[in-house]
């Protein structure tokens, strides 16, 4: 009897293991891969009980021999020694490469010519500066190069030629220049170039890090646009594209999480009571972030302040409470934050608003109008006085409806490679630390 019982238990255990595998195998047999019209994979669709699908985002940057007419992405420029560099970029359906020396890279792609300034080292501007005649603050560009260029031109920051036209004034981007949109590199290279031009004119461009820059630099690619992710994978992957030895990767890691101009503080999420209680200065917050990027040991309290849910990039307490994370800020919390940083005004992005909004008795300005229903506005301080100005419409693309779904071919080695890459990438993403 005991032998029979052992055999029964052994068979039951095997059945328990095989049943889920059999179920998954049958789901996979009838699964489909959904792609954009250009052939970039977007979702794995697993049938569920014949009436619905489990939709899994394709986060590995795969595609079916994708060709994207007119698409230019990059460049990824790695610095070498003695003023040398190597560059790679994606043009329509292939990756091109070039090695060179000097301070300029010229690229032709799809009938367009692009020029990039290659500095010898990442520049790091002082994050505490005087209030200029004009201080313009935008936020949450999110890979939308068309909006950025239109807004800068309309607001007089750039001339018709695209060059800096703001003199000794200052431009601050209040976080989240990356992710979601397809033109992340175009946005970053644009801001990188303008920063150098502004510096030469006595002005400045500060690109404050938001939570999405942090995600990108830590390897979280979940919010990357599928076509941008496809191009990144072709160029060696997102981690390599934004590595510390690349021009853009090094430059991003040098950017601050908090900027102060005169008596105006700009950060992405906000300044929570936890940050205030820790008594950290702007210099300490920015240094903690840069030390983290260098892989140095940073005290937990400082990590919480720059990466945690109560930190300056993640906090949404000016707008709502979040159970288990933070309470909604009260007037006294805002007053304490301003006192801590010797300021009169805090400017934040992160949380979408329908128009540039004045909160907490004109002590907080919320400026994330990154939606097609929000007003096309920006915040300008002129002579130290805040005013809302008309920028440009975001003109965000609607979700693509022209998708192609094809069955997975389990006899096709390429499809098995696609599934393996998705599995590996899913495991990598699940192993990323949260919040740091």
SVG drawing of the C-alpha trace seen along z (x, -y; Angstrom):
<svg xmlns="http://www.w3.org/2000/svg" viewBox="-15 -92 60 94">
<polyline fill="none" stroke="black" stroke-width="0.4" points="0.0,0.0 2.8,-2.4 4.4,-1.7 1.1,-2.4 0.7,-5.6 4.2,-6.7 3.6,-6.0 0.3,-7.9 1.9,-10.9 4.8,-10.9 2.3,-10.8 0.3,-13.6 3.4,-15.7 4.3,-15.1 0.8,-16.0 0.9,-19.2 4.2,-20.2 3.1,-19.2 -0.4,-20.6 0.7,-24.3 3.3,-23.5 0.7,-21.8 -1.7,-24.8 1.1,-27.3 2.1,-25.1 -1.4,-25.1 -1.7,-28.9 1.6,-29.3 0.5,-27.2 -2.4,-29.6 -0.5,-32.7 0.0,-35.7 2.6,-38.5 1.1,-41.9 3.4,-44.4 3.2,-47.9 2.8,-48.5 6.6,-48.9 7.1,-45.4 8.2,-46.2 6.8,-43.8 4.5,-45.4 2.6,-42.6 2.5,-38.9 -1.1,-37.8 -1.9,-34.6 -5.4,-33.1 -7.4,-32.8 -10.3,-30.4 -11.0,-31.2 -12.7,-34.5 -9.9,-36.9 -6.2,-37.4 -3.5,-38.0 -1.5,-40.8 2.2,-40.9 4.3,-43.9 7.2,-43.0 10.0,-44.6 13.0,-43.1 13.0,-45.4 12.3,-42.7 10.7,-42.9 9.9,-41.1 12.7,-42.6 11.3,-46.0 11.8,-48.9 10.8,-52.4 10.8,-54.8 12.4,-58.1 13.4,-56.9 16.7,-58.2 17.6,-57.3 20.8,-58.1 23.6,-58.6 25.2,-56.7 28.7,-58.3 31.3,-56.5 34.3,-58.5 37.8,-57.1 41.2,-58.5 43.0,-61.4 39.9,-63.2 38.6,-60.1 35.1,-58.7 33.0,-56.0 29.4,-56.5 26.5,-54.3 23.0,-55.2 19.9,-53.7 18.7,-54.8 15.4,-53.3 16.3,-49.7 20.0,-49.3 22.7,-50.5 25.6,-52.6 28.9,-53.3 31.7,-55.8 34.8,-56.4 36.6,-59.8 38.2,-62.6 37.4,-66.2 34.3,-68.0 31.8,-67.5 29.9,-64.5 28.0,-64.8 25.3,-62.2 23.1,-61.9 20.0,-59.7 16.8,-59.5 17.6,-62.7 18.3,-64.7 21.7,-65.9 22.3,-66.1 25.2,-67.7 26.3,-66.9 28.8,-68.7 31.1,-66.2 32.5,-67.6 35.6,-66.2 33.9,-65.8 30.4,-66.2 29.7,-69.7 28.2,-70.2 26.7,-73.6 26.1,-75.0 22.6,-74.1 22.2,-77.2 22.2,-80.3 21.1,-83.8 17.6,-84.8 18.1,-86.1 15.9,-88.6 14.0,-85.6 13.7,-82.0 11.6,-79.6 10.5,-76.3 9.1,-73.4 8.6,-69.8 7.8,-66.3 9.0,-66.5 9.0,-62.7 10.7,-62.2 8.6,-64.8 11.2,-66.6 8.6,-68.4 7.0,-70.0 10.3,-71.0 11.5,-72.7 8.2,-74.5 8.0,-75.7 11.5,-76.9 11.1,-78.8 7.7,-80.3 9.0,-81.5 12.1,-83.1 14.6,-80.7 15.9,-79.7 16.2,-81.7 14.8,-80.6 18.2,-78.8 17.6,-76.7 20.5,-78.3 20.3,-79.7 18.7,-83.1 18.0,-83.6 21.2,-85.5 22.2,-85.3 18.8,-83.9 18.0,-80.4 16.0,-77.4 15.1,-74.7 13.5,-71.3 11.8,-70.0 12.4,-66.3 11.1,-63.5 12.7,-64.5 12.8,-60.7 10.5,-57.7 7.1,-57.3 7.9,-59.4 9.9,-58.0 12.5,-60.8 14.3,-60.6 17.8,-61.0 16.6,-64.0 15.4,-65.7 18.6,-64.9 21.0,-65.9 19.0,-69.1 19.2,-70.0 22.8,-68.9 23.7,-71.2 21.7,-74.2 23.4,-73.9 26.8,-74.5 25.5,-77.4 23.8,-78.9 26.9,-78.6 28.9,-80.4 26.3,-83.3 26.3,-83.5 23.0,-81.7 22.3,-78.1 20.1,-75.1 19.4,-72.8 17.9,-69.4 16.6,-68.3 16.4,-64.5 12.9,-63.0 11.9,-59.5 12.0,-58.5 15.6,-59.5 16.3,-57.5 14.5,-54.5 16.4,-54.8 19.8,-55.0 19.0,-52.1 17.9,-49.8 14.1,-50.0 12.9,-50.1 9.2,-49.4 8.1,-52.9 10.3,-53.2 8.6,-53.7 8.6,-50.4 10.4,-51.9 13.0,-53.6 13.5,-50.4 13.9,-48.4 16.5,-50.9 18.3,-50.8 18.5,-47.0 20.0,-47.1 22.6,-49.6 23.6,-47.3 20.9,-47.8 19.6,-50.6 22.2,-50.0 25.1,-50.4 23.4,-53.4 23.2,-55.4 26.4,-54.0 28.7,-56.3 31.3,-56.2 28.8,-57.7 28.4,-61.5 24.7,-61.5 25.0,-58.9 27.8,-60.8 25.9,-64.2 22.7,-62.8 24.5,-61.5 25.9,-64.9 22.5,-66.6 20.9,-67.7 17.7,-66.6 17.1,-70.0 17.9,-73.5 17.5,-76.8 17.4,-80.2 17.1,-83.1 14.3,-82.2 12.7,-79.6 13.3,-75.9 12.7,-73.5 12.4,-69.8 10.4,-67.0 8.1,-65.6 8.3,-67.9 9.9,-68.3 8.3,-66.1 8.3,-66.5 10.7,-63.5 13.3,-65.3 12.9,-68.4 13.4,-66.4 16.6,-65.0 18.0,-68.5 19.8,-67.9 20.9,-70.9 20.5,-71.1 24.2,-70.4 23.9,-67.3 20.9,-66.0 22.6,-66.5 25.8,-65.0 24.0,-61.9 22.4,-61.3 25.8,-61.6 27.5,-59.3 24.8,-56.7 25.4,-56.8 29.1,-56.3 28.3,-53.2 29.5,-54.6 28.0,-53.8 25.3,-56.4 23.6,-56.6 20.0,-55.2 18.5,-58.5 20.1,-60.3 18.9,-57.5 15.4,-57.9 15.6,-61.6 16.6,-61.3 15.1,-57.9 12.5,-56.9 8.7,-57.4 9.1,-60.5 12.1,-61.7 12.3,-64.7 11.7,-62.8 8.8,-60.5 6.8,-62.5 3.2,-63.5 2.1,-64.7 1.2,-68.2 -1.7,-66.6 -2.8,-63.5 -2.0,-61.0 -0.6,-57.6 -1.4,-54.9 1.8,-53.4 4.0,-56.1 3.0,-59.6 0.2,-61.8 -1.1,-64.8 1.0,-67.8 -0.5,-70.6 0.3,-74.3 2.7,-73.9 4.7,-71.2 5.1,-73.6 6.2,-76.4 8.7,-74.1 10.1,-73.1 10.5,-76.7 12.2,-77.6 14.5,-74.6 15.8,-75.8 15.5,-79.5 13.0,-80.0 9.6,-81.5 8.4,-79.2 8.6,-75.5 8.0,-74.5 7.2,-70.8 6.3,-68.6 5.5,-64.8 1.8,-65.0 -0.3,-66.0 -2.5,-69.1 -4.9,-70.7 -3.1,-74.0 -0.2,-75.5 -1.6,-75.6 -0.9,-77.7 -1.2,-75.8 -0.7,-76.4 -1.3,-80.2 1.1,-80.8 3.9,-78.8 3.8,-75.9 3.5,-75.9 2.5,-72.7 3.6,-72.7 3.2,-69.2 0.7,-69.9 1.9,-66.9 -1.5,-65.9 -3.5,-66.8 -6.3,-68.1 -4.1,-70.3 -3.5,-74.0 -0.4,-74.7 1.3,-76.7 4.7,-77.2 5.9,-79.1 8.1,-82.2 9.7,-84.2 10.4,-87.7 12.1,-90.0 11.5,-87.3 7.7,-87.5 5.9,-84.3 3.6,-84.4 1.9,-81.8 2.8,-82.0 1.5,-80.3 3.9,-77.7 3.0,-75.2 0.5,-72.3 1.9,-68.9 0.3,-67.2 0.9,-63.8 0.3,-61.0 -2.8,-58.9 -2.2,-55.2 -1.5,-53.4 -4.5,-51.3 -2.9,-49.9 -1.3,-46.8 -0.7,-43.4 -1.1,-40.2 0.4,-37.0 0.4,-33.5 3.6,-32.3 5.3,-29.6 6.7,-27.1 8.7,-25.5 10.5,-28.8 13.7,-29.3 13.4,-33.1 10.2,-33.0 11.8,-30.9 14.6,-33.4 12.0,-36.2 10.3,-34.4 13.7,-33.7 14.7,-37.3 11.3,-38.4 11.7,-35.9 15.2,-37.0 14.2,-40.7 11.2,-40.1 13.4,-38.4 15.9,-41.3 13.2,-43.9 11.7,-41.9 15.1,-41.9 15.6,-45.6 15.6,-47.1 12.6,-49.3 12.8,-52.1 16.6,-51.8"/>
</svg>
